[in-house]
Amino acid sequence: MCGIWCIFGSTVDTHQQIPGCFNIAHRGPDCFRFENVNHYSRCVFGFHRLAIVDDIYGMQPMRLHALPHIWMTYNGEIYNFRETQKKFGYNFETSCDGEILIHLYNDKGARFMCEQLYGVFAFVLFDTKERKVFIGRDTFGVRPSFRIFTDCGFLAVSSEAKGLKGVTVASKTPLKIEPLDPGTYEEYKLDENEKVEFVKRERFHAIGAFPKYDINNVKVTDDVLTNIRSYLINAVQMRLMSHRRIGCMLSGGLDSSLIAAITVQEARKRGITYPIQTFSIGMDEQSPDLLAARKVADHLGTEHHEIRFSAEDAISHLRNVIKALESYDITTIRASIGMYFVSKYIQEKTDTVVVLSGEGADEVCQGYIYFYRQPTPEEGDKESHRLCNDLHYFDVLRKKKEKKETEINHICILV
């Protein structure tokens, strides 16, 4: 959706650090902003925006008239922000989903804030009154977040590792760029010289644990199949909050076909009048994905687009794919090539900005063939949890990074 970039405790003029932020400019083509924090000369926020919700008042870093001491920037979507606003009686100044973070933090602190969020997110929140900085990331790690923290009191955070390339730090030790762990938040404190001190790291949620936020619009029954259906439909409904055009990835397989079918159904109920666009990719006319997706698209009545690429195309764009992924994992790179071309097509040839797809079904439902060899149900469940915890390294990584490189917002429906 967007690119966030922040520096605290800079040892040089913050203006000298800004060029690094332009390395993630592709994440936000609509507008960008750099802003120094009032009375904190060593702190700066950078933000590249892809506007999805509240085009007028959604710019960041976000501050509220009632709570001017809180500075907040985030990348993601908070699907339950309206329900949470109503539950706690918060008065909103904008229509932006991210505003809920400021109210929740001000109400009961950072951990409470994280536990109440149903969505995908990476955030940085600076409380100038308490001189505290908080950074966090969603449970599955759908939204990326990287940071540098040094022994000289310097903290830098970026949506991508390349955003931290070239930062200037007076550190005696080599700089290390590290990803923030999914499902965690970290707390830092600024001393009187604006140097950053690490306070703590806490896990606010783990995969498999029931969340603290309410899901009041899903009625749980004794029928497991009915519950799965209800939760999946609800997941799609909650993600149709965009003010921009919505489309779907479609391979013709079970996961993407289900998501596309529910999206078409729920879009009609929402009064969305434009046809839902679906996208599939293959290397020739007999590609199994193209053939299967065509049948599904015909059945659903979508505006279907087919993209083709050659082996030569793949080789010529390989460096671009690796740069976008920030990974040398062979399997991830191979699986990302098609995603790169379909994302490029969507950006250049259509007006769709938000793209839905299905992820996580094989991990949750043990769909991979080797699960037939699991020695016990307990071992199978253990392996399923391991795969879900590693999603941010592989499947989620390629979907989010490839889409960001081509300026569209990809929403994973994690079952």
BADREN-158854 format. One record per residue (C-alpha): chain; z, x, y; residue number from 1. Coordinates in pm, whole numbers. Each point is the difference from the previous one (the first is absolute). Layout:
# residues N
   kette        w        u        v    nr
       A        Z        X        Y   NUM
...
***
This chain:
# residues 415
   kette        w        u        v    nr
       A        0        0        0     1
       A      111      260      256     2
       A       96      362       45     3
       A      353       92      107     4
       A       99      345      123     5
       A      330      111      151     6
       A      172      324       98     7
       A      370       54       72     8
       A      161      325      113     9
       A     -323      170      105    10
       A       50      364      101    11
       A     -306       -7      227    12
       A     -131     -250      253    13
       A      -80     -315     -199    14
       A     -347      -14      155    15
       A      -88      311     -198    16
       A       76     -184     -325    17
       A     -230     -297       63    18
       A     -330      148     -139    19
       A      139      -37     -354    20
       A       21     -376       46    21
       A     -376      -22       45    22
       A      -38      111     -363    23
       A       99     -355      -98    24
       A     -202     -181      268    25
       A     -217     -163     -269    26
       A      298     -216      -99    27
       A       -6     -192      328    28
       A     -340      -49      166    29
       A      103     -280      239    30
       A      231      193      235    31
       A      249      285       15    32
       A      307      101      199    33
       A      220      304       55    34
       A      337      -59      159    35
       A      292      229       78    36
       A      345     -150      -47    37
       A      186      -62      324    38
       A      264      270       63    39
       A      -96      180     -323    40
       A     -245      273       96    41
       A      -33      134     -355    42
       A     -101     -330     -160    43
       A     -342     -169       -9    44
       A     -163     -293     -178    45
       A     -369      -18      -88    46
       A     -177     -309     -134    47
       A     -355      -87     -107    48
       A      -48     -374      -42    49
       A     -213     -218     -223    50
       A       85     -342      141    51
       A       68     -259     -271    52
       A      271     -220      154    53
       A       73      -71      370    54
       A     -285      180      172    55
       A      169      -26      343    56
       A      365       96      -52    57
       A       -8      198     -324    58
       A      -47      347      147    59
       A      250      271      -93    60
       A      245      161       32    61
       A      158     -343       24    62
       A      290      -74      233    63
       A      162     -327       98    64
       A      138      -98      340    65
       A      325     -112     -164    66
       A       37      323     -201    67
       A     -162      276      207    68
       A      195      280     -171    69
       A     -184      -54     -330    70
       A     -341      164      -43    71
       A     -193      -96     -312    72
       A     -339       77     -153    73
       A     -122     -105     -342    74
       A     -307      -30     -219    75
       A      -20     -299     -231    76
       A       43     -373      -34    77
       A      328     -189      -22    78
       A      -91     -318     -184    79
       A      331     -183       42    80
       A       55       67      370    81
       A      -21     -366      103    82
       A      237     -115     -274    83
       A      244      280       86    84
       A      -21      -75      372    85
       A       85     -364      -67    86
       A      278       84     -247    87
       A      192      222      244    88
       A      -99     -177      322    89
       A     -167      295      173    90
       A     -188      -56      327    91
       A     -340      169      -16    92
       A     -187      137      300    93
       A     -327       47     -193    94
       A     -190     -146     -293    95
       A        6      337     -175    96
       A      153       23     -347    97
       A      149      341       75    98
       A      234     -135      266    99
       A      228     -121     -280   100
       A      100      364      -69   101
       A      158       37      343   102
       A      201     -322      -31   103
       A      120       74     -353   104
       A      106      353       92   105
       A      183     -117      310   106
       A      173     -268     -205   107
       A      144      200     -292   108
       A     -152      346      -14   109
       A     -277      190     -176   110
       A       84      -75     -362   111
       A       29     -373       67   112
       A     -332       13      182   113
       A     -180      165     -292   114
       A      152     -235     -257   115
       A     -125     -309      185   116
       A     -364      108       23   117
       A     -255     -155     -235   118
       A     -314      201       59   119
       A     -156      344        8   120
       A      112      238      272   121
       A       77      344      131   122
       A      208       12      317   123
       A      173      221      256   124
       A      283     -151      205   125
       A      182      184      279   126
       A      326     -137      136   127
       A       43      185      330   128
       A      347     -146       57   129
       A      132      139     -330   130
       A     -237      302        6   131
       A     -107      -84     -356   132
       A     -344       12     -166   133
       A      -85     -197     -313   134
       A     -314       35     -213   135
       A      -82     -206     -308   136
       A     -263     -110     -250   137
       A      -59     -310     -216   138
       A      103      -23     -365   139
       A     -338       76     -158   140
       A     -103      253      265   141
       A     -306     -204       93   142
       A       16      133      356   143
       A       -4      380       20   144
       A      248      205      199   145
       A       40      378       31   146
       A      252      210      186   147
       A       97      351      100   148
       A      368       79       53   149
       A      115      350       84   150
       A      329      187       27   151
       A      -59       45      373   152
       A       40     -374       64   153
       A     -365     -113        0   154
       A     -124     -325     -158   155
       A     -361     -118      -13   156
       A     -129     -313     -176   157
       A     -358     -109      -64   158
       A     -193     -256     -205   159
       A     -203      284     -150   160
       A       74      365      -70   161
       A     -296      107      212   162
       A      172     -151      304   163
       A      262      273      -24   164
       A     -253      279      -14   165
       A       32      237      294   166
       A      338     -113      132   167
       A      185      277      182   168
       A      351       76     -120   169
       A      228      296       74   170
       A      117       21     -360   171
       A       84      313     -197   172
       A     -102     -161     -328   173
       A     -348     -129     -103   174
       A      -62     -363       85   175
       A       -6     -240     -295   176
       A     -172     -338       20   177
       A      166     -246     -238   178
       A      -65     -367      -83   179
       A      282     -244       60   180
       A      129     -149     -326   181
       A      -95     -368      -50   182
       A      284     -249       22   183
       A      214      231      214   184
       A       98       48      361   185
       A      133      313      170   186
       A      238       31      294   187
       A        1      283      255   188
       A      207       63      312   189
       A      -90      181      325   190
       A      258      236      147   191
       A       53       56      373   192
       A     -294      246        3   193
       A     -225     -253     -176   194
       A       -5      204     -318   195
       A      -24     -212     -315   196
       A      267       -1     -270   197
       A      -49     -159     -341   198
       A      268     -262      -76   199
       A      -90     -174     -326   200
       A     -264     -140     -229   201
       A       54     -334     -177   202
       A     -196     -211     -246   203
       A      -10     -359      123   204
       A     -198     -142     -292   205
       A     -127      107     -342   206
       A     -287     -140     -207   207
       A      143     -250     -248   208
       A      298      -96      217   209
       A        2     -348      153   210
       A      -55       19      378   211
       A      258     -103      259   212
       A     -246     -205      208   213
       A      -62     -368      -72   214
       A     -309     -137     -170   215
       A       76     -362       75   216
       A     -356     -125      -42   217
       A      -12       90     -372   218
       A      178     -234     -239   219
       A      115      187     -310   220
       A      -12     -198     -327   221
       A       77       70     -366   222
       A     -373       48      -65   223
       A      -93      367       43   224
       A     -373      -70       29   225
       A       57     -257      273   226
       A      218      248      188   227
       A     -267      272      -18   228
       A     -260     -243      132   229
       A      228     -114      284   230
       A       92      354      106   231
       A     -362      118       -9   232
       A     -124     -292      210   233
       A      288       52      242   234
       A      -86      371       28   235
       A     -354      -85      110   236
       A      118     -274      236   237
       A      239      236      175   238
       A     -277      255       54   239
       A     -235     -240      178   240
       A      182       64      330   241
       A     -284      198      156   242
       A     -167      -98      327   243
       A     -310      192     -117   244
       A     -257      -83     -267   245
       A      116       24     -363   246
       A     -199      111     -306   247
       A       64      107     -360   248
       A      -89      289     -227   249
       A     -160     -140     -316   250
       A      -78      192     -318   251
       A      -33     -310     -214   252
       A      309       97     -199   253
       A      311     -211      -44   254
       A      210      140      287   255
       A     -254       -7      282   256
       A     -152     -330     -118   257
       A      338     -172        8   258
       A       77      130      349   259
       A     -344     -102      129   260
       A       29     -348     -153   261
       A      346      -61      149   262
       A     -111      140      336   263
       A     -295     -240       17   264
       A      223     -292     -101   265
       A      281       79      245   266
       A     -239       85      285   267
       A     -142     -351      -19   268
       A      351     -145       12   269
       A       71      210      309   270
       A     -305     -138      174   271
       A     -192      328       -7   272
       A     -360     -107       48   273
       A     -192      325      -42   274
       A     -113       90     -353   275
       A      215      258     -176   276
       A     -199      319      -51   277
       A       29      181     -334   278
       A     -110      356      -74   279
       A      -96      179     -320   280
       A     -153      342      -68   281
       A     -198      170     -276   282
       A     -255      273      -65   283
       A     -288     -216     -128   284
       A     -111     -357      -67   285
       A      163       -6     -344   286
       A      343      111      120   287
       A      255     -214     -188   288
       A      206      -52      316   289
       A     -300     -124      198   290
       A     -105     -243     -272   291
       A      350     -139      -52   292
       A       81      -22      372   293
       A     -327     -185       66   294
       A      101     -274     -246   295
       A      345      -36      152   296
       A     -136       -6      357   297
       A     -255     -269      -93   298
       A      277     -209     -155   299
       A      228       37      304   300
       A     -275      -42      257   301
       A       83      315      193   302
       A     -231      197      228   303
       A      -54      281     -247   304
       A     -106      356       78   305
       A     -114      257     -257   306
       A        9      371       82   307
       A     -176      271     -201   308
       A       32      376        8   309
       A     -150      292     -190   310
       A      145      314     -154   311
       A     -149      195      290   312
       A      180     -228      247   313
       A      329       63     -177   314
       A      -41      379        6   315
       A     -104        9      365   316
       A      308     -200      108   317
       A      252      166     -231   318
       A      165      205      276   319
       A       42     -311      214   320
       A      169     -179     -291   321
       A      243      286      -61   322
       A       81       26      370   323
       A       71     -372       19   324
       A      218        2     -313   325
       A      191      318       83   326
       A        8       59     -376   327
       A     -170      227     -253   328
       A       90     -219     -298   329
       A     -324      -20     -201   330
       A       44     -354     -132   331
       A       95     -135      341   332
       A     -300      167      164   333
       A     -239     -132     -264   334
       A      136     -354       34   335
       A      -16       20      380   336
       A     -369       76       40   337
       A     -114     -358      -46   338
       A      281     -122      224   339
       A     -116      238      272   340
       A     -354     -139        0   341
       A      101     -365      -10   342
       A      247       57      286   343
       A     -269      176      201   344
       A     -236     -292      -58   345
       A      259     -258      108   346
       A       68      185      323   347
       A     -365       57       90   348
       A     -168     -319     -126   349
       A      254     -283       33   350
       A      266     -142      231   351
       A      267      -18     -271   352
       A      309      199      100   353
       A      262     -104     -259   354
       A      -84       47     -369   355
       A      211     -128     -290   356
       A        4      129     -357   357
       A      223       -1     -306   358
       A      207      302     -100   359
       A      282       60     -245   360
       A      -82     -253     -272   361
       A      -62      261     -271   362
       A      321      176       94   363
       A      214     -314        9   364
       A     -161     -185     -291   365
       A      -57      311     -215   366
       A     -377      -44       -2   367
       A      -90      361      -79   368
       A     -112       42     -360   369
       A      260      262      -91   370
       A      275     -261       46   371
       A      -95     -129     -346   372
       A      164      314     -134   373
       A      333      -45      175   374
       A      280       73     -251   375
       A      232     -272      137   376
       A      -13     -269      271   377
       A      262      202      189   378
       A     -222      309        0   379
       A     -292     -212      118   380
       A      208     -137      287   381
       A      108      352       92   382
       A     -362      116       12   383
       A      -98     -304      206   384
       A      266       88      258   385
       A     -119      360        8   386
       A     -357     -108       71   387
       A      111     -237      277   388
       A      208      274      161   389
       A     -304      231       -3   390
       A     -248     -252      145   391
       A       21      157      346   392
       A     -137      326     -142   393
       A     -312     -157     -151   394
       A     -133     -360       18   395
       A      174      -95      325   396
       A      -86      340      151   397
       A     -372      -34      -49   398
       A      -11     -358      127   399
       A      200       65      316   400
       A     -142      339       91   401
       A     -367      -88      -63   402
       A       29     -318      203   403
       A      173      178      285   404
       A     -269      264       17   405
       A     -248     -280       69   406
       A      206     -211      238   407
       A       72     -310     -207   408
       A      332     -134     -123   409
       A       43      -23     -375   410
       A      273     -223     -139   411
       A      113       58     -358   412
       A      138     -302     -184   413
       A      264      165     -219   414
       A      102     -229     -288   415
***
